[in-house]
Amino acid sequence: MPARAKHCQFSAPFCHHFHKRAHLPATFAHPAAILPLLRYPFVPAALVAGAVAPDFPYFMRIPVAAEDWYEPFVNATYTHSLAGMITATAPIALLIFLLLRFLKRPLKYLAGRSEHGTSEMRPLTHHVLWTLVSVILGILTHVVWDSFTHGDSWLVSRIQVLQAPMIFDIPVNRFLQHASSILGVFFLAFWGARRLKSAERSSSKMRVAPKTLMTRILIASSIVLVSIALSVRSIAQTLTGESSLEWASVITVFVKSGISSASVLLVIYAVIWHAVRLALKIMNRAKVQTALE
């Protein structure tokens, strides 16, 4: 949920004006707003996708010009607007939703959870309507939340009390941004801890065989280490030619680059995981057919 820098349309990986006004992003605090909706008939993955989709441009280091067809999809101001909710943010959210579905089984394997004994997500065709409703609700929670916390939002620009300075001259809207982000992360951590504790009570049959432990540790550690290395590289590139850079900007670059890199690496891992599973399935089927002949 980082504050949007005006006039910075992401025409370069990191523009100078953005550096000077960068703030540590709290995009992933936004799913806290959809926790009360995690029940039937809403689709959890679609709610989460919608809740984070408006901030998608912050993690896309793609050069763009105003005439480019994809400009609305990487323009954070537009993805946070009511006009952009349907034409840009909703398609982004649906893409994230599909990626979450694609990552689900590989991530369960990486976490040491078996696929057996748990129900798979229903086919998209069975609940298209509720998927779309969940996506829109997720986007709305994000836009409404940001309308109280972003200095360039329509609401903050018209309500003087939200612009009033507080301690250390921090305006009310900025204080609300940081405070709500911290609370959001806290509630998500609390919810996640409860879910993890509940999962640990499940039968041992739900766990992947210990022989895969080293493989899973190697994959997870590789993703983490490569993401950190790429983040450090991004910081080094950012520092090149800069006479001075605030710590907030350095942390922002590190976090954004880390999240972007980890996301790409997870998708690559998922593609390989699905490909290996498909190859093994084909080989086993061939063995069965050979045995029957």
Secondary structure, 3 states (H helix, E strand, C coil): CCCCCCCCCCCCCCCHHHHHCCCCCCHHHHHHHHHHHCCCCCCHHHHHHHHHHHHHHHHCCCCCCCCCCCHHHHCHHHHCCHHHHHHHHHHHHHHHHHHHHHHHHHHHHHCCECCCCCCCCCCHHHCHHHHHHHHHHHHHHHHHHHHCCCCCCHHHHHCHHHCCECHHHCEHHHHHHHHHHHHHHHHHHHHHHHHHHHHHCCCHHHECCHHHHHHHHHHHHHHHHHHHHHHHHHHHHHHCCCCCCCHHHHHHHHHHHHHHHHHHHHHHHHHHHHHHHHHHHHHHHHHHHHHHC
